[in-house]
Each structure stands twice: as C-alpha cells, then as structure tokens.
C-alpha cells in the first residue's frame, strides 16, 4: 500500500551520521523529494558540529528523514543490565532508555557492555536486535569496529530532545518523522559483499570506486529491492563516486530508504505491525512473517 500523491513533495532527508562530527568527517545530509517511484536529490549538505545538526533537527515540518544510526538496544542486553525497558511515569519505554543512555558516561557504558560480553561464550558475545540479522547490521551494542553504540548514544538523545516522532517508539511532532535506516543493507542487495568504501586513504582502490559507480547506476535505474529510481545531477553523481568514504553515497542510500518509507506512510511507513519499543526497526527491512 502506498500513500497518496499528496505526500510526494514532502521534503525527505537521508542522514549519514557520525558520533564525532568534524570537517574531515561531518554528518552528511542528502535532501530531496519523491515523485511517485522517482526520487529527486536536490542537494547534499554537511554539518561539522553537533550544534548545526541540532539546529537542523529543529527545523519545522513537514519532513521525513532516515538516519544511519541505531535507535535502540537489544532487549536481552537491556534486561541483563537492569536498564529501563518499560513505560513508566508518563514516559514511553524508548524515552526512558534514551534518557538513561544520555546520562551514562561513555566509559561506563562500554564497561557495562564489555562485562555482558565477557560472561558469554565465544561466538555469541554480542546480543542482537530483531532487526539486525535480516538487515545484516552490526549489533547496536558494539563499541568497536564499528562503534555504533557511540552513534546511538550521540544520536538518539538528540532525536528525543528535538521532539520528533519515531514511529513505533515515540510519539512526538507528527510533522517531523525520524526513521532508522541502514545504507549497508541496500548496498549489499546490489553489490553483494563487494566493498565500496573505506575511511582509510590507503584502501581507496579503483575497484571500490568502480563499485560505487555500479551502485550509483543501480540507484538511477531503480534496480534494487526498494524499486525507487534516483535522479541527481551529473556533478553530484561524480561526487558520490569520487568520495572514498562514501559519506555522500550513504546519505543518498538513506534518502532512498526514507522515500520508500514515505510511500508507505499510511501503512506505518512499511514497518512491522509490532516493534519492540527498546530495540526499534530499520526502515525497508522485512519483518517476521
């Protein structure tokens, strides 16, 4: 089921997030709008400071954005640590968990996660959210390679503070919709396990550039599971291909996932009917049958 054409021109955004924004590695935001099954990329901006990102989050709606960071933690982990995982005192479960995360020093959070892992057998150290395995995403509790837990701790409290709505987790401003996205899932659907990016300059190989070009071509044709064709300028296409870290391309991939969710606005943005309120769900990832 898709939303009416009236929603096609709503501003859409894809956000490639980092827990430590700076000039060399900013938060990258792709902006565009949807015209049926076609997505038009208008521009790609960068926030080098959290203050700029927070101001961007506060902009009036309507808008819908996909963010490349986990919105929650595995319930198994939260239970084991005794952290808040139920609604109470007028707050939903997600708000309580995010508030707890925001008040927990990073070193203390890592120590808690490390202790959880140390007590588990080899091969099963990390707990996973229900959405992680079908998406192929890293466990949201990981603090190394990649440190997505730091992204969760830096990002989710900002969503809560901005008062946006997070479908399935938190009812905020209905005109500003935030969804978790994961560009790696869409990239793998096109490229398989072939790598298309690295932040290490020594790994900026011609093959990775060719893989980025193949991914951009597939997006332009709508030749991927979400079926949305992406239109962008020749200049922006070249920048996406020439960026070894693929921050710009990942922001576009998040934007595609946001557009797919916008198509399904009247069907809970394509999310499963039931979402664990402390785990969240990645847009565009099928739920259990």
FIVEXRO-259465 format. One record per residue (C-alpha): x, y, z; residue number from 1. Coordinates in pm, whole numbers, plus 50000, padded with zeros to 5 digits. Example, Ala and Ser with C-alpha at 12.3 -4.5 7.8 and 13.67 -1.06 7.14 Angstrom:
<r x="51230" y="49550" z="50780" pos="1"/>
<r x="51367" y="49894" z="50714" pos="2"/>
***
This chain:
<r x="50000" y="50000" z="50000" pos="1"/>
<r x="50130" y="50347" z="49915" pos="2"/>
<r x="50045" y="50693" z="50037" pos="3"/>
<r x="49858" y="50938" z="49817" pos="4"/>
<r x="50035" y="51160" z="49570" pos="5"/>
<r x="49976" y="51447" z="49813" pos="6"/>
<r x="50276" y="51329" z="50015" pos="7"/>
<r x="50513" y="51310" z="49716" pos="8"/>
<r x="50653" y="51660" z="49757" pos="9"/>
<r x="50718" y="51638" z="50132" pos="10"/>
<r x="51087" y="51715" z="50200" pos="11"/>
<r x="51285" y="51396" z="50252" pos="12"/>
<r x="51632" y="51356" z="50401" pos="13"/>
<r x="51895" y="51085" z="50436" pos="14"/>
<r x="52150" y="51130" z="50714" pos="15"/>
<r x="52491" y="50964" z="50724" pos="16"/>
<r x="52571" y="51011" z="51094" pos="17"/>
<r x="52891" y="51019" z="51295" pos="18"/>
<r x="52936" y="51038" z="51671" pos="19"/>
<r x="53225" y="51283" z="51629" pos="20"/>
<r x="53142" y="51533" z="51352" pos="21"/>
<r x="53428" y="51742" z="51220" pos="22"/>
<r x="53545" y="51890" z="50892" pos="23"/>
<r x="53712" y="51567" z="50780" pos="24"/>
<r x="53410" y="51355" z="50878" pos="25"/>
<r x="53089" y="51561" z="50900" pos="26"/>
<r x="52732" y="51449" z="50941" pos="27"/>
<r x="52622" y="51430" z="50578" pos="28"/>
<r x="52261" y="51506" z="50482" pos="29"/>
<r x="52106" y="51431" z="50141" pos="30"/>
<r x="51787" y="51626" z="50069" pos="31"/>
<r x="51525" y="51553" z="49806" pos="32"/>
<r x="51164" y="51480" z="49728" pos="33"/>
<r x="50968" y="51192" z="49585" pos="34"/>
<r x="50760" y="51189" z="49268" pos="35"/>
<r x="50587" y="50852" z="49275" pos="36"/>
<r x="50860" y="50591" z="49236" pos="37"/>
<r x="51120" y="50852" z="49142" pos="38"/>
<r x="51341" y="51030" z="49393" pos="39"/>
<r x="51497" y="51365" z="49309" pos="40"/>
<r x="51814" y="51452" z="49503" pos="41"/>
<r x="51822" y="51828" z="49545" pos="42"/>
<r x="52147" y="51872" z="49738" pos="43"/>
<r x="52386" y="51714" z="49986" pos="44"/>
<r x="52491" y="51921" z="50286" pos="45"/>
<r x="52729" y="51870" z="50578" pos="46"/>
<r x="52715" y="51952" z="50949" pos="47"/>
<r x="53061" y="51978" z="51101" pos="48"/>
<r x="52930" y="52048" z="51453" pos="49"/>
<r x="52654" y="51897" z="51664" pos="50"/>
<r x="52516" y="52247" z="51718" pos="51"/>
<r x="52445" y="52274" z="51345" pos="52"/>
<r x="52288" y="51928" z="51339" pos="53"/>
<r x="52066" y="52009" z="51637" pos="54"/>
<r x="51950" y="52327" z="51463" pos="55"/>
<r x="51875" y="52124" z="51150" pos="56"/>
<r x="51668" y="51875" z="51353" pos="57"/>
<r x="51464" y="52162" z="51497" pos="58"/>
<r x="51352" y="52291" z="51156" pos="59"/>
<r x="50973" y="52296" z="51118" pos="60"/>
<r x="50794" y="52013" z="50937" pos="61"/>
<r x="50661" y="51853" z="50742" pos="62"/>
<r x="50961" y="51633" z="50670" pos="63"/>
<r x="51070" y="51271" z="50694" pos="64"/>
<r x="51430" y="51164" z="50744" pos="65"/>
<r x="51622" y="50837" z="50758" pos="66"/>
<r x="51916" y="50827" z="50998" pos="67"/>
<r x="52209" y="50587" z="50975" pos="68"/>
<r x="52249" y="50503" z="51342" pos="69"/>
<r x="52072" y="50254" z="51569" pos="70"/>
<r x="51774" y="50387" z="51762" pos="71"/>
<r x="51771" y="50118" z="52032" pos="72"/>
<r x="51948" y="49832" z="52207" pos="73"/>
<r x="51882" y="49457" z="52221" pos="74"/>
<r x="51619" y="49384" z="52483" pos="75"/>
<r x="51828" y="49091" z="52605" pos="76"/>
<r x="52111" y="49332" z="52688" pos="77"/>
<r x="51886" y="49593" z="52849" pos="78"/>
<r x="51725" y="49329" z="53071" pos="79"/>
<r x="52063" y="49186" z="53173" pos="80"/>
<r x="52194" y="49531" z="53270" pos="81"/>
<r x="51878" y="49627" z="53456" pos="82"/>
<r x="51834" y="49938" z="53244" pos="83"/>
<r x="51486" y="50091" z="53188" pos="84"/>
<r x="51285" y="49893" z="52934" pos="85"/>
<r x="50919" y="49963" z="53015" pos="86"/>
<r x="50699" y="50270" z="53007" pos="87"/>
<r x="50656" y="50448" z="53341" pos="88"/>
<r x="50582" y="50789" z="53491" pos="89"/>
<r x="50419" y="50910" z="53171" pos="90"/>
<r x="50720" y="50827" z="52952" pos="91"/>
<r x="50734" y="50556" z="52687" pos="92"/>
<r x="50997" y="50282" z="52714" pos="93"/>
<r x="51216" y="50436" z="52441" pos="94"/>
<r x="51226" y="50774" z="52615" pos="95"/>
<r x="51331" y="50615" z="52943" pos="96"/>
<r x="51604" y="50410" z="52778" pos="97"/>
<r x="51737" y="50705" z="52577" pos="98"/>
<r x="51738" y="50929" z="52882" pos="99"/>
<r x="51937" y="50663" z="53069" pos="100"/>
<r x="52185" y="50638" z="52782" pos="101"/>
<r x="52230" y="51013" z="52771" pos="102"/>
<r x="52315" y="51019" z="53143" pos="103"/>
<r x="52561" y="50728" z="53125" pos="104"/>
<r x="52927" y="50825" z="53066" pos="105"/>
<r x="53073" y="50655" z="52762" pos="106"/>
<r x="53336" y="50468" z="52963" pos="107"/>
<r x="53068" y="50337" z="53199" pos="108"/>
<r x="52853" y="50225" z="52905" pos="109"/>
<r x="53145" y="50042" z="52745" pos="110"/>
<r x="53235" y="49875" z="53074" pos="111"/>
<r x="52875" y="49751" z="53111" pos="112"/>
<r x="52869" y="49616" z="52756" pos="113"/>
<r x="53212" y="49456" z="52796" pos="114"/>
<r x="53104" y="49286" z="53115" pos="115"/>
<r x="52796" y="49147" z="52938" pos="116"/>
<r x="53013" y="49009" z="52655" pos="117"/>
<r x="53278" y="48865" z="52888" pos="118"/>
<r x="53015" y="48648" z="53056" pos="119"/>
<r x="52905" y="48492" z="52726" pos="120"/>
<r x="53061" y="48209" z="52522" pos="121"/>
<r x="53281" y="48263" z="52219" pos="122"/>
<r x="53080" y="48313" z="51903" pos="123"/>
<r x="52788" y="48467" z="52091" pos="124"/>
<r x="52940" y="48760" z="52274" pos="125"/>
<r x="52707" y="49028" z="52142" pos="126"/>
<r x="52330" y="49048" z="52174" pos="127"/>
<r x="52135" y="49140" z="51861" pos="128"/>
<r x="51814" y="49328" z="51798" pos="129"/>
<r x="51545" y="49150" z="51599" pos="130"/>
<r x="51613" y="49380" z="51302" pos="131"/>
<r x="51991" y="49331" z="51296" pos="132"/>
<r x="52011" y="48985" z="51145" pos="133"/>
<r x="51772" y="49039" z="50850" pos="134"/>
<r x="51941" y="49376" z="50784" pos="135"/>
<r x="52294" y="49241" z="50821" pos="136"/>
<r x="52371" y="49533" z="51052" pos="137"/>
<r x="52624" y="49535" z="51334" pos="138"/>
<r x="52487" y="49482" z="51686" pos="139"/>
<r x="52387" y="49821" z="51823" pos="140"/>
<r x="52586" y="49749" z="52140" pos="141"/>
<r x="52920" y="49730" z="51954" pos="142"/>
<r x="53172" y="49987" z="52073" pos="143"/>
<r x="53446" y="49890" z="51820" pos="144"/>
<r x="53465" y="49807" z="51450" pos="145"/>
<r x="53230" y="49989" z="51404" pos="146"/>
<r x="53147" y="50179" z="51727" pos="147"/>
<r x="52775" y="50202" z="51655" pos="148"/>
<r x="52695" y="50221" z="52028" pos="149"/>
<r x="52863" y="50562" z="52032" pos="150"/>
<r x="52642" y="50669" z="51741" pos="151"/>
<r x="52332" y="50552" z="51929" pos="152"/>
<r x="52437" y="50740" z="52241" pos="153"/>
<r x="52511" y="51057" z="52044" pos="154"/>
<r x="52211" y="51040" z="51809" pos="155"/>
<r x="51906" y="50904" z="51989" pos="156"/>
<r x="51907" y="51165" z="52270" pos="157"/>
<r x="51917" y="51436" z="52004" pos="158"/>
<r x="51608" y="51295" z="51839" pos="159"/>
<r x="51431" y="51291" z="52175" pos="160"/>
<r x="51541" y="51646" z="52258" pos="161"/>
<r x="51424" y="51769" z="51918" pos="162"/>
<r x="51074" y="51631" z="51984" pos="163"/>
<r x="51043" y="51440" z="51656" pos="164"/>
<r x="50817" y="51139" z="51608" pos="165"/>
<r x="50984" y="50798" z="51590" pos="166"/>
<r x="50722" y="50553" z="51456" pos="167"/>
<r x="50679" y="50251" z="51681" pos="168"/>
<r x="50891" y="50405" z="51955" pos="169"/>
<r x="50791" y="50760" z="52039" pos="170"/>
<r x="50503" y="50995" z="51955" pos="171"/>
<r x="50642" y="51344" z="51904" pos="172"/>
<r x="50578" y="51611" z="51642" pos="173"/>
<r x="50370" y="51432" z="51374" pos="174"/>
<r x="50511" y="51662" z="51105" pos="175"/>
<r x="50873" y="51560" z="51171" pos="176"/>
<r x="50929" y="51188" z="51123" pos="177"/>
<r x="51256" y="51011" z="51208" pos="178"/>
<r x="51326" y="50656" z="51092" pos="179"/>
<r x="51629" y="50435" z="51137" pos="180"/>
<r x="51793" y="50344" z="50808" pos="181"/>
<r x="52096" y="50135" z="50716" pos="182"/>
<r x="52270" y="50201" z="50383" pos="183"/>
<r x="52470" y="49879" z="50403" pos="184"/>
<r x="52158" y="49668" z="50352" pos="185"/>
<r x="52073" y="49839" z="50023" pos="186"/>
<r x="52435" y="49842" z="49907" pos="187"/>
<r x="52471" y="49468" z="49967" pos="188"/>
<r x="52150" y="49398" z="49778" pos="189"/>
<r x="52322" y="49546" z="49472" pos="190"/>
<r x="52690" y="49464" z="49523" pos="191"/>
<r x="52681" y="49153" z="49737" pos="192"/>
<r x="52978" y="49155" z="49973" pos="193"/>
<r x="53196" y="49368" z="49745" pos="194"/>
<r x="53329" y="49668" z="49937" pos="195"/>
<r x="53251" y="50017" z="49809" pos="196"/>
<r x="53407" y="50240" z="50076" pos="197"/>
<r x="53676" y="50289" z="50337" pos="198"/>
<r x="53778" y="50581" z="50557" pos="199"/>
<r x="54138" y="50461" z="50531" pos="200"/>
<r x="54304" y="50652" z="50241" pos="201"/>
<r x="54529" y="50351" z="50179" pos="202"/>
<r x="54220" y="50150" z="50085" pos="203"/>
<r x="54086" y="50397" z="49829" pos="204"/>
<r x="54120" y="50145" z="49547" pos="205"/>
<r x="53999" y="50173" z="49187" pos="206"/>
<r x="53779" y="49867" z="49246" pos="207"/>
<r x="53595" y="50038" z="49529" pos="208"/>
<r x="53540" y="50338" z="49300" pos="209"/>
<r x="53400" y="50107" z="49033" pos="210"/>
<r x="53171" y="49952" z="49293" pos="211"/>
<r x="53043" y="50297" z="49393" pos="212"/>
<r x="52978" y="50373" z="49026" pos="213"/>
<r x="52785" y="50045" z="48988" pos="214"/>
<r x="52579" y="50130" z="49294" pos="215"/>
<r x="52501" y="50479" z="49164" pos="216"/>
<r x="52397" y="50328" z="48829" pos="217"/>
<r x="52167" y="50079" z="49002" pos="218"/>
<r x="52005" y="50359" z="49202" pos="219"/>
<r x="51949" y="50562" z="48887" pos="220"/>
<r x="51770" y="50269" z="48725" pos="221"/>
<r x="51576" y="50166" z="49034" pos="222"/>
<r x="51749" y="49828" z="49002" pos="223"/>
<r x="51739" y="49738" z="49369" pos="224"/>
<r x="51483" y="49581" z="49607" pos="225"/>
<r x="51318" y="49912" z="49703" pos="226"/>
<r x="51249" y="49992" z="49336" pos="227"/>
<r x="51295" y="50370" z="49359" pos="228"/>
<r x="51482" y="50538" z="49073" pos="229"/>
<r x="51716" y="50816" z="49185" pos="230"/>
<r x="51773" y="51131" z="48982" pos="231"/>
<r x="52069" y="51350" z="49069" pos="232"/>
<r x="52289" y="51597" z="48884" pos="233"/>
<r x="52595" y="51478" z="48696" pos="234"/>
<r x="52808" y="51677" z="48940" pos="235"/>
<r x="52652" y="51512" z="49243" pos="236"/>
<r x="52679" y="51170" z="49081" pos="237"/>
<r x="53052" y="51229" z="49029" pos="238"/>
<r x="53098" y="51343" z="49388" pos="239"/>
<r x="52929" y="51029" z="49518" pos="240"/>
<r x="53159" y="50812" z="49309" pos="241"/>
<r x="53475" y="51010" z="49390" pos="242"/>
<r x="53421" y="51007" z="49770" pos="243"/>
<r x="53629" y="50709" z="49903" pos="244"/>
<r x="53449" y="50709" z="50238" pos="245"/>
<r x="53111" y="50714" z="50060" pos="246"/>
<r x="52956" y="50955" z="50310" pos="247"/>
<r x="52763" y="51126" z="50031" pos="248"/>
<r x="52655" y="50798" z="49874" pos="249"/>
<r x="52549" y="50656" z="50212" pos="250"/>
<r x="52338" y="50967" z="50273" pos="251"/>
<r x="52168" y="50908" z="49936" pos="252"/>
<r x="52108" y="50542" z="50025" pos="253"/>
<r x="51943" y="50655" z="50350" pos="254"/>
<r x="51737" y="50900" z="50146" pos="255"/>
<r x="51618" y="50616" z="49922" pos="256"/>
<r x="51508" y="50420" z="50228" pos="257"/>
<r x="51329" y="50729" z="50360" pos="258"/>
<r x="51148" y="50768" z="50026" pos="259"/>
<r x="51043" y="50401" z="50035" pos="260"/>
<r x="50901" y="50454" z="50386" pos="261"/>
<r x="50725" y="50771" z="50273" pos="262"/>
<r x="50549" y="50571" z="50002" pos="263"/>
<r x="50407" y="50356" z="50281" pos="264"/>
<r x="50319" y="50638" z="50517" pos="265"/>
<r x="49960" y="50517" z="50560" pos="266"/>
<r x="50086" y="50163" z="50632" pos="267"/>
<r x="50308" y="50254" z="50927" pos="268"/>
<r x="50589" y="50356" z="50690" pos="269"/>
<r x="50633" y="49992" z="50589" pos="270"/>
<r x="50744" y="49895" z="50940" pos="271"/>
<r x="50627" y="49574" z="51110" pos="272"/>
<r x="50298" y="49598" z="51296" pos="273"/>
<r x="50472" y="49524" z="51626" pos="274"/>
<r x="50813" y="49678" z="51708" pos="275"/>
<r x="50998" y="49623" z="52033" pos="276"/>
<r x="50998" y="49973" z="52188" pos="277"/>
<r x="51353" y="49947" z="52319" pos="278"/>
<r x="51500" y="49792" z="52002" pos="279"/>
<r x="51344" y="49979" z="51712" pos="280"/>
<r x="51344" y="49868" z="51349" pos="281"/>
<r x="51531" y="49959" z="51029" pos="282"/>
<r x="51312" y="50100" z="50752" pos="283"/>
<r x="51292" y="49882" z="50444" pos="284"/>
<r x="51383" y="49561" z="50627" pos="285"/>
<r x="51107" y="49298" z="50618" pos="286"/>
<r x="50967" y="49184" z="50950" pos="287"/>
<r x="50899" y="48827" z="51052" pos="288"/>
<r x="50626" y="48657" z="50852" pos="289"/>
***
